[in-house]
Amino acid sequence: MATHDSPGCSSLDRRQFLLYRLFSLAGLVPVGAYVVVHLLVNATILDGPATYQSQVDRIHALGIILPLVEWTFIFIPILFHGIVGLVIISGSMPNAAAYPYNGNIRYTLQRATGMIVFAFIILHVWQMHKMGVAFGGGRFDAEHASSTVAEVLTPFSWKLIYGIGVLTAVFHLANGLWTAGITWGIWTTPAAMRRAGWISLVVGLIVGAAGFVSIVGFANTDIKKSQVIEDRLEKFHKMETGAE
């Protein structure tokens, strides 16, 4: 019979067990799901500024509830996953059960990419989201979506930064999918882990391709022509809604 002092029965262990489960879950849903959707939406720039603008308009049609959706399903889960991850990396919390991948380079890369992605997200939010306006950022204009993104990505340095951001985010997500299956006991045998590894690889390649083609698409976007198309779409939208 387990005693009060048994590690498996302590309230601290129970809290840590729950925290790790929430940490793992947040990394996949909604954070991981958001990354996939975000990169797939960005990839629609390959079909032209009008298609990408229509996707952005669909998102911003949420109007006044958009900030609530962003904080509930994006910012708070990202902050939770990122902060708990940094606490784990710092050693302030013991790591989850000793998984077979602990000595593997993938384990080290998961930690390293986690730190890089967290920093990149802060940079990305500052640069693109309206919250960054007060700090000299917030350059994304929802009514001129492709042209403003193309302007940001005009310098080669920013193409490189976003390329690194996409690469690390996709690896962290794909490898996190594999490790989450271990955390949740979905694949427990070496054979199951190998199969899950291939699934994670395919997911990573698909999402990564979407991310990189979007960077190429924005880099090749004619900013002036995009602005003309965006102005025309904005005018048409105002006529439809009766806005002045």
C-alpha positions as protocol buffer text, in pm:
chain_id: "A"
residue {
  index: 1
  type: MET
  ca { x: 0 y: 0 z: 0 }
}
residue {
  index: 2
  type: ALA
  ca { x: 141 y: 339 z: -101 }
}
residue {
  index: 3
  type: THR
  ca { x: 230 y: 577 z: 178 }
}
residue {
  index: 4
  type: HIS
  ca { x: 188 y: 953 z: 193 }
}
residue {
  index: 5
  type: ASP
  ca { x: 560 y: 987 z: 120 }
}
residue {
  index: 6
  type: SER
  ca { x: 544 y: 772 z: -193 }
}
residue {
  index: 7
  type: PRO
  ca { x: 655 y: 978 z: -495 }
}
residue {
  index: 8
  type: GLY
  ca { x: 359 y: 860 z: -699 }
}
residue {
  index: 9
  type: CYS
  ca { x: 113 y: 975 z: -436 }
}
residue {
  index: 10
  type: SER
  ca { x: 254 y: 1316 z: -345 }
}
residue {
  index: 11
  type: SER
  ca { x: 48 y: 1620 z: -432 }
}
residue {
  index: 12
  type: LEU
  ca { x: 357 y: 1774 z: -594 }
}
residue {
  index: 13
  type: ASP
  ca { x: 393 y: 1478 z: -828 }
}
residue {
  index: 14
  type: ARG
  ca { x: 23 y: 1490 z: -912 }
}
residue {
  index: 15
  type: ARG
  ca { x: 46 y: 1861 z: -994 }
}
residue {
  index: 16
  type: GLN
  ca { x: 354 y: 1805 z: -1206 }
}
residue {
  index: 17
  type: PHE
  ca { x: 185 y: 1515 z: -1382 }
}
residue {
  index: 18
  type: LEU
  ca { x: -111 y: 1740 z: -1469 }
}
residue {
  index: 19
  type: LEU
  ca { x: 117 y: 2028 z: -1566 }
}
residue {
  index: 20
  type: TYR
  ca { x: 313 y: 1810 z: -1807 }
}
residue {
  index: 21
  type: ARG
  ca { x: -6 y: 1680 z: -1963 }
}
residue {
  index: 22
  type: LEU
  ca { x: -138 y: 2036 z: -2011 }
}
residue {
  index: 23
  type: PHE
  ca { x: 204 y: 2146 z: -2139 }
}
residue {
  index: 24
  type: SER
  ca { x: 206 y: 1864 z: -2393 }
}
residue {
  index: 25
  type: LEU
  ca { x: -156 y: 1922 z: -2495 }
}
residue {
  index: 26
  type: ALA
  ca { x: -112 y: 2299 z: -2538 }
}
residue {
  index: 27
  type: GLY
  ca { x: 186 y: 2236 z: -2765 }
}
residue {
  index: 28
  type: LEU
  ca { x: -36 y: 2043 z: -3005 }
}
residue {
  index: 29
  type: VAL
  ca { x: -382 y: 2196 z: -2955 }
}
residue {
  index: 30
  type: PRO
  ca { x: -422 y: 2484 z: -2995 }
}
residue {
  index: 31
  type: VAL
  ca { x: -63 y: 2605 z: -3050 }
}
residue {
  index: 32
  type: GLY
  ca { x: 46 y: 2338 z: -3298 }
}
residue {
  index: 33
  type: ALA
  ca { x: -286 y: 2351 z: -3482 }
}
residue {
  index: 34
  type: TYR
  ca { x: -256 y: 2729 z: -3508 }
}
residue {
  index: 35
  type: VAL
  ca { x: 96 y: 2703 z: -3654 }
}
residue {
  index: 36
  type: VAL
  ca { x: -31 y: 2463 z: -3922 }
}
residue {
  index: 37
  type: VAL
  ca { x: -328 y: 2682 z: -4013 }
}
residue {
  index: 38
  type: HIS
  ca { x: -118 y: 3000 z: -4006 }
}
residue {
  index: 39
  type: LEU
  ca { x: 144 y: 2860 z: -4244 }
}
residue {
  index: 40
  type: LEU
  ca { x: -118 y: 2710 z: -4478 }
}
residue {
  index: 41
  type: VAL
  ca { x: -301 y: 3044 z: -4493 }
}
residue {
  index: 42
  type: ASN
  ca { x: 26 y: 3222 z: -4568 }
}
residue {
  index: 43
  type: ALA
  ca { x: 95 y: 2974 z: -4848 }
}
residue {
  index: 44
  type: THR
  ca { x: -215 y: 3100 z: -5032 }
}
residue {
  index: 45
  type: ILE
  ca { x: 0 y: 3395 z: -5142 }
}
residue {
  index: 46
  type: LEU
  ca { x: 117 y: 3162 z: -5420 }
}
residue {
  index: 47
  type: ASP
  ca { x: -229 y: 3208 z: -5575 }
}
residue {
  index: 48
  type: GLY
  ca { x: -185 y: 3583 z: -5567 }
}
residue {
  index: 49
  type: PRO
  ca { x: -251 y: 3880 z: -5337 }
}
residue {
  index: 50
  type: ALA
  ca { x: -628 y: 3861 z: -5389 }
}
residue {
  index: 51
  type: THR
  ca { x: -649 y: 3505 z: -5257 }
}
residue {
  index: 52
  type: TYR
  ca { x: -432 y: 3582 z: -4957 }
}
residue {
  index: 53
  type: GLN
  ca { x: -630 y: 3898 z: -4885 }
}
residue {
  index: 54
  type: SER
  ca { x: -954 y: 3701 z: -4891 }
}
residue {
  index: 55
  type: GLN
  ca { x: -814 y: 3462 z: -4629 }
}
residue {
  index: 56
  type: VAL
  ca { x: -708 y: 3752 z: -4407 }
}
residue {
  index: 57
  type: ASP
  ca { x: -1048 y: 3920 z: -4452 }
}
residue {
  index: 58
  type: ARG
  ca { x: -1219 y: 3599 z: -4344 }
}
residue {
  index: 59
  type: ILE
  ca { x: -1018 y: 3597 z: -4021 }
}
residue {
  index: 60
  type: HIS
  ca { x: -1071 y: 3966 z: -3948 }
}
residue {
  index: 61
  type: ALA
  ca { x: -1443 y: 3932 z: -4017 }
}
residue {
  index: 62
  type: LEU
  ca { x: -1459 y: 3815 z: -3655 }
}
residue {
  index: 63
  type: GLY
  ca { x: -1445 y: 4185 z: -3570 }
}
residue {
  index: 64
  type: ILE
  ca { x: -1450 y: 4276 z: -3202 }
}
residue {
  index: 65
  type: ILE
  ca { x: -1430 y: 3912 z: -3089 }
}
residue {
  index: 66
  type: LEU
  ca { x: -1100 y: 3857 z: -3273 }
}
residue {
  index: 67
  type: PRO
  ca { x: -886 y: 3972 z: -2974 }
}
residue {
  index: 68
  type: LEU
  ca { x: -1080 y: 3733 z: -2748 }
}
residue {
  index: 69
  type: VAL
  ca { x: -1018 y: 3447 z: -2990 }
}
residue {
  index: 70
  type: GLU
  ca { x: -650 y: 3540 z: -3021 }
}
residue {
  index: 71
  type: TRP
  ca { x: -592 y: 3553 z: -2645 }
}
residue {
  index: 72
  type: THR
  ca { x: -796 y: 3241 z: -2568 }
}
residue {
  index: 73
  type: PHE
  ca { x: -667 y: 3012 z: -2840 }
}
residue {
  index: 74
  type: ILE
  ca { x: -328 y: 3160 z: -2934 }
}
residue {
  index: 75
  type: PHE
  ca { x: -152 y: 3396 z: -2694 }
}
residue {
  index: 76
  type: ILE
  ca { x: -240 y: 3239 z: -2357 }
}
residue {
  index: 77
  type: PRO
  ca { x: -163 y: 2880 z: -2472 }
}
residue {
  index: 78
  type: ILE
  ca { x: 164 y: 2998 z: -2632 }
}
residue {
  index: 79
  type: LEU
  ca { x: 265 y: 3181 z: -2313 }
}
residue {
  index: 80
  type: PHE
  ca { x: 175 y: 2878 z: -2101 }
}
residue {
  index: 81
  type: HIS
  ca { x: 361 y: 2633 z: -2323 }
}
residue {
  index: 82
  type: GLY
  ca { x: 660 y: 2864 z: -2361 }
}
residue {
  index: 83
  type: ILE
  ca { x: 696 y: 2956 z: -1994 }
}
residue {
  index: 84
  type: VAL
  ca { x: 656 y: 2599 z: -1869 }
}
residue {
  index: 85
  type: GLY
  ca { x: 903 y: 2488 z: -2134 }
}
residue {
  index: 86
  type: LEU
  ca { x: 1158 y: 2747 z: -2019 }
}
residue {
  index: 87
  type: VAL
  ca { x: 1109 y: 2637 z: -1657 }
}
residue {
  index: 88
  type: ILE
  ca { x: 1174 y: 2276 z: -1757 }
}
residue {
  index: 89
  type: ILE
  ca { x: 1482 y: 2373 z: -1958 }
}
residue {
  index: 90
  type: SER
  ca { x: 1618 y: 2581 z: -1671 }
}
residue {
  index: 91
  type: GLY
  ca { x: 1604 y: 2273 z: -1449 }
}
residue {
  index: 92
  type: SER
  ca { x: 1367 y: 2436 z: -1202 }
}
residue {
  index: 93
  type: MET
  ca { x: 1130 y: 2147 z: -1267 }
}
residue {
  index: 94
  type: PRO
  ca { x: 1243 y: 1787 z: -1311 }
}
residue {
  index: 95
  type: ASN
  ca { x: 1188 y: 1660 z: -1660 }
}
residue {
  index: 96
  type: ALA
  ca { x: 908 y: 1419 z: -1739 }
}
residue {
  index: 97
  type: ALA
  ca { x: 963 y: 1045 z: -1702 }
}
residue {
  index: 98
  type: ALA
  ca { x: 1285 y: 913 z: -1853 }
}
residue {
  index: 99
  type: TYR
  ca { x: 1181 y: 852 z: -2209 }
}
residue {
  index: 100
  type: PRO
  ca { x: 1394 y: 644 z: -2446 }
}
residue {
  index: 101
  type: TYR
  ca { x: 1478 y: 954 z: -2651 }
}
residue {
  index: 102
  type: ASN
  ca { x: 1643 y: 1143 z: -2361 }
}
residue {
  index: 103
  type: GLY
  ca { x: 1996 y: 1082 z: -2484 }
}
residue {
  index: 104
  type: ASN
  ca { x: 1907 y: 1146 z: -2845 }
}
residue {
  index: 105
  type: ILE
  ca { x: 2001 y: 1455 z: -3040 }
}
residue {
  index: 106
  type: ARG
  ca { x: 1630 y: 1507 z: -3110 }
}
residue {
  index: 107
  type: TYR
  ca { x: 1577 y: 1568 z: -2740 }
}
residue {
  index: 108
  type: THR
  ca { x: 1845 y: 1837 z: -2733 }
}
residue {
  index: 109
  type: LEU
  ca { x: 1711 y: 1994 z: -3052 }
}
residue {
  index: 110
  type: GLN
  ca { x: 1360 y: 2001 z: -2906 }
}
residue {
  index: 111
  type: ARG
  ca { x: 1484 y: 2214 z: -2619 }
}
residue {
  index: 112
  type: ALA
  ca { x: 1699 y: 2438 z: -2838 }
}
residue {
  index: 113
  type: THR
  ca { x: 1429 y: 2497 z: -3098 }
}
residue {
  index: 114
  type: GLY
  ca { x: 1179 y: 2567 z: -2821 }
}
residue {
  index: 115
  type: MET
  ca { x: 1389 y: 2861 z: -2701 }
}
residue {
  index: 116
  type: ILE
  ca { x: 1445 y: 2989 z: -3055 }
}
residue {
  index: 117
  type: VAL
  ca { x: 1075 y: 2962 z: -3144 }
}
residue {
  index: 118
  type: PHE
  ca { x: 968 y: 3143 z: -2827 }
}
residue {
  index: 119
  type: ALA
  ca { x: 1203 y: 3432 z: -2910 }
}
residue {
  index: 120
  type: PHE
  ca { x: 1087 y: 3431 z: -3273 }
}
residue {
  index: 121
  type: ILE
  ca { x: 720 y: 3446 z: -3173 }
}
residue {
  index: 122
  type: ILE
  ca { x: 789 y: 3752 z: -2955 }
}
residue {
  index: 123
  type: LEU
  ca { x: 970 y: 3913 z: -3248 }
}
residue {
  index: 124
  type: HIS
  ca { x: 693 y: 3820 z: -3491 }
}
residue {
  index: 125
  type: VAL
  ca { x: 417 y: 3956 z: -3267 }
}
residue {
  index: 126
  type: TRP
  ca { x: 613 y: 4279 z: -3213 }
}
residue {
  index: 127
  type: GLN
  ca { x: 674 y: 4323 z: -3583 }
}
residue {
  index: 128
  type: MET
  ca { x: 332 y: 4228 z: -3720 }
}
residue {
  index: 129
  type: HIS
  ca { x: 64 y: 4249 z: -3451 }
}
residue {
  index: 130
  type: LYS
  ca { x: -98 y: 4577 z: -3351 }
}
residue {
  index: 131
  type: MET
  ca { x: 32 y: 4521 z: -2997 }
}
residue {
  index: 132
  type: GLY
  ca { x: 374 y: 4607 z: -3136 }
}
residue {
  index: 133
  type: VAL
  ca { x: 274 y: 4954 z: -3259 }
}
residue {
  index: 134
  type: ALA
  ca { x: 365 y: 5118 z: -2927 }
}
residue {
  index: 135
  type: PHE
  ca { x: 715 y: 4971 z: -2958 }
}
residue {
  index: 136
  type: GLY
  ca { x: 781 y: 5064 z: -3320 }
}
residue {
  index: 137
  type: GLY
  ca { x: 634 y: 4748 z: -3472 }
}
residue {
  index: 138
  type: GLY
  ca { x: 283 y: 4643 z: -3570 }
}
residue {
  index: 139
  type: ARG
  ca { x: 353 y: 4677 z: -3941 }
}
residue {
  index: 140
  type: PHE
  ca { x: 87 y: 4433 z: -4063 }
}
residue {
  index: 141
  type: ASP
  ca { x: -213 y: 4605 z: -4224 }
}
residue {
  index: 142
  type: ALA
  ca { x: -507 y: 4365 z: -4249 }
}
residue {
  index: 143
  type: GLU
  ca { x: -649 y: 4559 z: -4545 }
}
residue {
  index: 144
  type: HIS
  ca { x: -317 y: 4551 z: -4729 }
}
residue {
  index: 145
  type: ALA
  ca { x: -204 y: 4207 z: -4620 }
}
residue {
  index: 146
  type: SER
  ca { x: 34 y: 4081 z: -4889 }
}
residue {
  index: 147
  type: SER
  ca { x: 200 y: 4416 z: -4958 }
}
residue {
  index: 148
  type: THR
  ca { x: 282 y: 4481 z: -4591 }
}
residue {
  index: 149
  type: VAL
  ca { x: 422 y: 4131 z: -4541 }
}
residue {
  index: 150
  type: ALA
  ca { x: 622 y: 4166 z: -4863 }
}
residue {
  index: 151
  type: GLU
  ca { x: 765 y: 4496 z: -4738 }
}
residue {
  index: 152
  type: VAL
  ca { x: 874 y: 4335 z: -4413 }
}
residue {
  index: 153
  type: LEU
  ca { x: 1043 y: 4051 z: -4601 }
}
residue {
  index: 154
  type: THR
  ca { x: 1217 y: 4278 z: -4853 }
}
residue {
  index: 155
  type: PRO
  ca { x: 1557 y: 4276 z: -4674 }
}
residue {
  index: 156
  type: PHE
  ca { x: 1744 y: 3948 z: -4707 }
}
residue {
  index: 157
  type: SER
  ca { x: 1813 y: 3952 z: -4332 }
}
residue {
  index: 158
  type: TRP
  ca { x: 1440 y: 3926 z: -4258 }
}
residue {
  index: 159
  type: LYS
  ca { x: 1395 y: 3646 z: -4511 }
}
residue {
  index: 160
  type: LEU
  ca { x: 1673 y: 3462 z: -4328 }
}
residue {
  index: 161
  type: ILE
  ca { x: 1522 y: 3529 z: -3984 }
}
residue {
  index: 162
  type: TYR
  ca { x: 1178 y: 3410 z: -4095 }
}
residue {
  index: 163
  type: GLY
  ca { x: 1331 y: 3108 z: -4263 }
}
residue {
  index: 164
  type: ILE
  ca { x: 1503 y: 3010 z: -3940 }
}
residue {
  index: 165
  type: GLY
  ca { x: 1182 y: 3080 z: -3748 }
}
residue {
  index: 166
  type: VAL
  ca { x: 978 y: 2854 z: -3976 }
}
residue {
  index: 167
  type: LEU
  ca { x: 1240 y: 2577 z: -3973 }
}
residue {
  index: 168
  type: THR
  ca { x: 1268 y: 2569 z: -3594 }
}
residue {
  index: 169
  type: ALA
  ca { x: 891 y: 2600 z: -3540 }
}
residue {
  index: 170
  type: VAL
  ca { x: 817 y: 2313 z: -3777 }
}
residue {
  index: 171
  type: PHE
  ca { x: 1084 y: 2088 z: -3626 }
}
residue {
  index: 172
  type: HIS
  ca { x: 960 y: 2169 z: -3275 }
}
residue {
  index: 173
  type: LEU
  ca { x: 604 y: 2087 z: -3378 }
}
residue {
  index: 174
  type: ALA
  ca { x: 683 y: 1767 z: -3567 }
}
residue {
  index: 175
  type: ASN
  ca { x: 919 y: 1633 z: -3304 }
}
residue {
  index: 176
  type: GLY
  ca { x: 676 y: 1747 z: -3036 }
}
residue {
  index: 177
  type: LEU
  ca { x: 406 y: 1540 z: -3203 }
}
residue {
  index: 178
  type: TRP
  ca { x: 629 y: 1236 z: -3166 }
}
residue {
  index: 179
  type: THR
  ca { x: 719 y: 1305 z: -2802 }
}
residue {
  index: 180
  type: ALA
  ca { x: 357 y: 1386 z: -2715 }
}
residue {
  index: 181
  type: GLY
  ca { x: 261 y: 1036 z: -2824 }
}
residue {
  index: 182
  type: ILE
  ca { x: 508 y: 901 z: -2568 }
}
residue {
  index: 183
  type: THR
  ca { x: 383 y: 1137 z: -2298 }
}
residue {
  index: 184
  type: TRP
  ca { x: 25 y: 1025 z: -2356 }
}
residue {
  index: 185
  type: GLY
  ca { x: 115 y: 656 z: -2393 }
}
residue {
  index: 186
  type: ILE
  ca { x: -1 y: 633 z: -2754 }
}
residue {
  index: 187
  type: TRP
  ca { x: 315 y: 467 z: -2882 }
}
residue {
  index: 188
  type: THR
  ca { x: 500 y: 264 z: -2624 }
}
residue {
  index: 189
  type: THR
  ca { x: 703 y: 12 z: -2824 }
}
residue {
  index: 190
  type: PRO
  ca { x: 1013 y: 78 z: -3038 }
}
residue {
  index: 191
  type: ALA
  ca { x: 819 y: -27 z: -3351 }
}
residue {
  index: 192
  type: ALA
  ca { x: 534 y: 212 z: -3272 }
}
residue {
  index: 193
  type: MET
  ca { x: 783 y: 491 z: -3209 }
}
residue {
  index: 194
  type: ARG
  ca { x: 948 y: 428 z: -3545 }
}
residue {
  index: 195
  type: ARG
  ca { x: 613 y: 445 z: -3724 }
}
residue {
  index: 196
  type: ALA
  ca { x: 523 y: 761 z: -3534 }
}
residue {
  index: 197
  type: GLY
  ca { x: 859 y: 905 z: -3633 }
}
residue {
  index: 198
  type: TRP
  ca { x: 773 y: 864 z: -4002 }
}
residue {
  index: 199
  type: ILE
  ca { x: 431 y: 1022 z: -3949 }
}
residue {
  index: 200
  type: SER
  ca { x: 591 y: 1316 z: -3770 }
}
residue {
  index: 201
  type: LEU
  ca { x: 843 y: 1351 z: -4053 }
}
residue {
  index: 202
  type: VAL
  ca { x: 569 y: 1369 z: -4317 }
}
residue {
  index: 203
  type: VAL
  ca { x: 376 y: 1626 z: -4112 }
}
residue {
  index: 204
  type: GLY
  ca { x: 692 y: 1832 z: -4072 }
}
residue {
  index: 205
  type: LEU
  ca { x: 774 y: 1821 z: -4443 }
}
residue {
  index: 206
  type: ILE
  ca { x: 423 y: 1928 z: -4546 }
}
residue {
  index: 207
  type: VAL
  ca { x: 396 y: 2211 z: -4294 }
}
residue {
  index: 208
  type: GLY
  ca { x: 756 y: 2318 z: -4354 }
}
residue {
  index: 209
  type: ALA
  ca { x: 697 y: 2330 z: -4729 }
}
residue {
  index: 210
  type: ALA
  ca { x: 395 y: 2554 z: -4672 }
}
residue {
  index: 211
  type: GLY
  ca { x: 605 y: 2785 z: -4457 }
}
residue {
  index: 212
  type: PHE
  ca { x: 894 y: 2814 z: -4698 }
}
residue {
  index: 213
  type: VAL
  ca { x: 685 y: 2857 z: -5013 }
}
residue {
  index: 214
  type: SER
  ca { x: 498 y: 3138 z: -4836 }
}
residue {
  index: 215
  type: ILE
  ca { x: 829 y: 3317 z: -4771 }
}
residue {
  index: 216
  type: VAL
  ca { x: 922 y: 3273 z: -5136 }
}
residue {
  index: 217
  type: GLY
  ca { x: 576 y: 3388 z: -5242 }
}
residue {
  index: 218
  type: PHE
  ca { x: 591 y: 3707 z: -5037 }
}
residue {
  index: 219
  type: ALA
  ca { x: 949 y: 3772 z: -5148 }
}
residue {
  index: 220
  type: ASN
  ca { x: 838 y: 3757 z: -5512 }
}
residue {
  index: 221
  type: THR
  ca { x: 528 y: 3972 z: -5459 }
}
residue {
  index: 222
  type: ASP
  ca { x: 514 y: 4297 z: -5652 }
}
residue {
  index: 223
  type: ILE
  ca { x: 431 y: 4541 z: -5373 }
}
residue {
  index: 224
  type: LYS
  ca { x: 287 y: 4818 z: -5592 }
}
residue {
  index: 225
  type: LYS
  ca { x: 65 y: 4581 z: -5789 }
}
residue {
  index: 226
  type: SER
  ca { x: -48 y: 4417 z: -5465 }
}
residue {
  index: 227
  type: GLN
  ca { x: -145 y: 4756 z: -5322 }
}
residue {
  index: 228
  type: VAL
  ca { x: -358 y: 4829 z: -5629 }
}
residue {
  index: 229
  type: ILE
  ca { x: -537 y: 4495 z: -5592 }
}
residue {
  index: 230
  type: GLU
  ca { x: -581 y: 4545 z: -5217 }
}
residue {
  index: 231
  type: ASP
  ca { x: -720 y: 4897 z: -5263 }
}
residue {
  index: 232
  type: ARG
  ca { x: -967 y: 4764 z: -5518 }
}
residue {
  index: 233
  type: LEU
  ca { x: -1076 y: 4483 z: -5286 }
}
residue {
  index: 234
  type: GLU
  ca { x: -1108 y: 4724 z: -4994 }
}
residue {
  index: 235
  type: LYS
  ca { x: -1325 y: 4958 z: -5200 }
}
residue {
  index: 236
  type: PHE
  ca { x: -1543 y: 4668 z: -5315 }
}
residue {
  index: 237
  type: HIS
  ca { x: -1576 y: 4542 z: -4958 }
}
residue {
  index: 238
  type: LYS
  ca { x: -1688 y: 4885 z: -4836 }
}
residue {
  index: 239
  type: MET
  ca { x: -1945 y: 4903 z: -5114 }
}
residue {
  index: 240
  type: GLU
  ca { x: -2077 y: 4562 z: -5013 }
}
residue {
  index: 241
  type: THR
  ca { x: -2104 y: 4649 z: -4646 }
}
residue {
  index: 242
  type: GLY
  ca { x: -2221 y: 5005 z: -4702 }
}
residue {
  index: 243
  type: ALA
  ca { x: -1924 y: 5145 z: -4512 }
}
residue {
  index: 244
  type: GLU
  ca { x: -1794 y: 5487 z: -4603 }
}
